[in-house]
């Protein structure tokens, strides 16, 4: 099972880093706040050392449906320009890319 780790992958010739977050605690909002802060820090630092590399936040399909589809969360993601990869954590396969 993929949980709270970083993966380096290549997609269509582009180098991509995926920060996988499990969102298993009782407070998805607290985990979202932490994940959002980490994502922004990583993205900023990557821009300095690997400007061509894109970073994505990887999340499970369940938390995507139950939490990330909320209007307020969608607004934050859009404003912060967060890229998402929705993953089936059991099968370890990508369900959706969201730019």
Long-range contacts (C-beta under 8 A, 24 or more apart in sequence): 1-89, 1-90, 1-92, 2-58, 2-87, 2-89, 2-92, 3-89, 7-58, 14-52, 14-53, 14-54, 15-50, 15-52, 15-53, 15-54, 16-53, 16-54, 16-55, 16-56, 17-42, 17-46, 17-53, 17-54, 17-55, 17-56, 18-55, 18-56, 18-57, 18-58, 18-85, 19-55, 19-56, 19-57, 19-58, 20-58, 20-59, 20-87, 21-57, 21-58, 21-59, 22-60, 22-89, 23-59, 23-60, 23-63, 23-67, 28-63, 28-66, 28-67, 32-67, 32-73, 36-76, 36-80, 36-82, 39-80, 39-82, 40-80, 54-83, 55-83, 56-83, 56-84, 56-85, 56-97, 57-82, 57-83, 57-84, 57-85, 58-84, 58-85, 58-86, 58-87, 59-84, 59-85, 59-86, 59-87, 60-86, 60-87, 60-88, 60-89, 61-86, 61-87, 61-88, 61-89, 61-95, 64-96
